Amino acid sequence: MITIDTEAGFCFGVVKAIAAAEEELSHNERLYCLGDIVHNDAEVRRLAQKGLSVIDHDQLSQLHDTKVLIRAHGEPPETYKTAKQQNIHLVDATCPIVLALQQKIKSGYEEMKQVQGQVVIFGKKGHAEVIGLNGQTDNTAIIVSDPVDIGSIRFDRPIRLYSQTTKSREDYQQLVENINLHNPSDFVAHNTICNRVNNRARQLEDFARGVDAVVFVSGPNSSNGHYLFDLCRRVQPNTVFVTTPEDIDPTLSLYHLPNIGITGATSTPRWLMEQIKERIQQCI
């Protein structure tokens, strides 16, 4: 039996962004998107066929009098300034949770400026969401990518800690504990991890325990995908990471176990998991 996880699929922030793109493309032949709309190449290709063109910030600076989609990850203030200067209409699909976090960090930054404090962001360096969050601090935040990566923090100065929405809650709590070991003079940790991601982790553990093997479907660049895959593999050792149906290797013994579960990241489209299921059925 092959079962697709009923809880798998896009989070509502990604659903919102894709719906915004498809709505615009229903009226226009082309729409620009600042970065991949989702960290899944198959979905990016599907939307490209509809007319969605991915651009980077250098290309944005060359555009005028057009429309550009801001994806769920959000953007720093500089992007909005560029758009205004060049008469670019932004279709803003920033996830509401990310948008609220941006505002919270901006407020924390204004507070820290008054007391020579520090804004610390727990997140993946270079990740689109983290770039947008750091932009709220005039790019002065300390970016911590690992709970032990705290060498740049001054513990004798006020600290306000925030997290990228898709980070592991366990790693975030470890970071908080590591900072507290240094007896900081003024430390406030804001738990800003998305509840959808946290709840998804618990749901995935239950799903993985209930099957003999797990096929985890995700784009290779998805931070959320790698986090959930590792979580799944800890619960169910018979877990493989695949990106496309072509990644299915029928010679692997796990594909011949009685009960196979298919799941994925919050950036994995449901239709792709259906294709993976069909591919496995053809191979066994």
N, C-alpha and C positions, 0 to 999 in steps of 0.2 A: 504494500500500500504506500502511496505517495501523498503526503498531506502538505498543503501550503498553509503556513501560519496565518491565521485570520487577523492577527494584530500587525502583520508586516505591511510595509508600504510607506508611501510618503507621509511625513508629518504635515500638519495643517499649514505650516509656513510655506513649505514647498508646493503644496496643493494651491495655495493662494497665488504664488508667483507664476506657476504654470497656467493657471486659469486666466491671470492677467495677460500673459503673453498670447495665449490662444484667442482671447477676446480682441486684442489689438490686431492680430494677424487675420482675423475674420474680416477686418475692414481695410487692411493695408497689406501690400505684397511683401513688405520688409519691415522688420523691427530690429533695432540693435539691442544687444544685451551686454552689460558690462561684466565680463567674466562668465564662465559656464553657469547656466541657470541652476544647475544641480550637479553634484559630483557623481555623475553617471553618464558615461559616454553614449550609451545606447539612447537614453532619453534626449541628450543634446542633439544627436543625429536626427532623431524623429522630429524635433522642433525645427532643426535647420532645414529639413525638407519642406516645412511650412513657411519658411522665410525668416527665421530668427538667426541673425548674424552675431556671432560673439566677437566682441572687441575688447581691447585692453585700455588702460588709462592714457597711453600715448596716442592711440587712435581716437579716443574721445576728444582729446585736445585739438584734433584736426576737423571735427565735425561742427556743422552749423545748421540751424533751422530743421531739426529732425527730432525723432523720438528715440529715447533710450530707456530700457528697462533696468531698474535696480533690483537685483535678486534678493532673496530672503536674508542673505548674510548681512545686508546693510552696507553702507558706505560712509567714509569720513566726511566732515563738513566741506573739505576742499572740492569734492566731487560736485556738490550742490552749487558752489561758487562758480566752478567752470561752466556748468550747465547754464546758469543765469547769464553769464558773460557772453555765451555763444548762442543764446536763444534756442537751447535744447530743452525740449519738453521731457521731463522725467516721469516715467510710469513707475511709481515707487511701490515695490512689492516687498519692502523690508518686513520681515516677520515681526508681528506686534511684540513678541517677547524680546526680541533683539532690540527693537526700537525703545522699549521701556528700559532695557539695560543701558543703552547708549545715554539716555537721559539721566539715569541714576549715576553713571560714571562721570558725566559732565558736572553734575551737582557735587559729587565727591571731590572732583578736581578743583572746583572753585573753593570748596572748604579747605582743602589741603594747601592751596596757594597762600592762604591767609596765615598758616602756621608752619610753613616750610615742611609740609608733610609729603607723603608719597602715595601715589596710586599704583597698586600692584594688580596686574591682570594675569590670572592663571589661564594659559591658553597656548595654542600652537603658534610659534613664531611664523609670520608670513601668511597665516590663514586669513581668508577674506574677512571673516567676522572680527577677528582680532585687530586687523588693520582699521576697520571701522570704529571699533571701541577705542583704540589708542588715539584715533583722530579726535576724540572728544576731550583729550588731555593735551592737545597741541603736540601730540606724539612724544610726550614726556613720561608716559607710564613705564614701569618696570615690568617686562614680560617674563613670566616664569612658566617654563614648559614642563617642568618635572618637580615633584614635591621636595626634592633635595637641592634644587637649583635656587638657593636663596642668598647666594653670596653678594648680590648687588643691593640687597635691602639693608637700610640703616635702621637698626632696632632702637636707637636713641631718638628717633624722629617719628611723628605720627604716621600710621599706616592704615590705608583703606584697601581692603582686598576684595576683588571681584573675580568671577570666573566666566570664561567662554561658555555658552549655554550647553554645549555638547560634550563637556569634559566629564570624566568619571567622578561620581560623588565620593567614592572611597579615596581616590587620589587627592581630591580637594580637601577632605577632612584630614588626610595625612599632612598636607601642606600647612593647614591651620595649626596642627599639633607641632610641627617642626618650627614654625614661627614662634609659637608660645614658649617653646623651650628656651628661647633667647630673652624671655621676660621683656617684651617690648613695652615702651613707655605709654603708648596710646595706640591700641590695635582694635580695629573693627572689621570683622569678616562678614561680607554680604554673600549669602548663598544664592547665586544667580544661575544655577544649573536648571535647565528646562525640566519641568516635571514630566513632560512627555518622554524625554530621554531616560529619566530615572525610573519611571514606571515601566517603560519598555524593557529595561534591563531585567526587572523582576519577572515580567511576563515571558521574556525569552528564556530565562532559566527554567521556568516551568515547562515551556514547550520543548526545550532540548532534553529534559529529563524523561519526557514521555515518548521519545522515539529512539530507534536503534542507531540512527545516523542523521547528521544535519548537513544540508547543502546550503551554505551561506552565500547569498548573492549580493555583490556590492561593487561599486567602482573602486579602483585601486587608490584613488586620492581622497576617499571619504574618511575623515577622522572618526566620525560616528560609526562607520562601517568597521573599521579596524578595532575600535573599542568593543563593539557588540560581538564581533567575531571572536575576539580573545575571551570574552565573558562566556560565550557559547561553548567554546572549546574546553574551558575549564570544567564545565558541567558535563559535556558530552565529548569525549576524546575522538569519537568518530565524526569529526567535523572537517569539511573542506571549504575553501574559499574559491568562488568562481565569479567571473565577470560576465561571460557570455555563454550561450549554449555550446559553443565550440570548445569550451574549457572542460566539458564533461568527458572524463576518461572511463570508458566502460570496463576497462580491465581492473579498476579498483574494486576490491572486495566489498567495500561499504555500499556500493550501488546495488548490491545483490542481497542486502539485509532485508528482513521482512517489512520493516516500518521506517520509511525515509521521510524526514521533514525538510521542507524548503522554507527558508526565511531570508531576511535581508535587512539592510540599513534603512534609516528613515529617508534616504535619498534613492532607494531602489523602487522602480515602478512595478506595479502589480503585473502588468502585461509581460514584463521580462521574466518574472518568476513563473508565469504560466508557460512561457517558451522553454524555460529550463525543465519544467515538469514533463513537457512533451518530449524533449530530447532524452531524458532519462528513460521514459517509457519505450522509446524507440531502441534504446541500447540494451535493455535487459529482457 
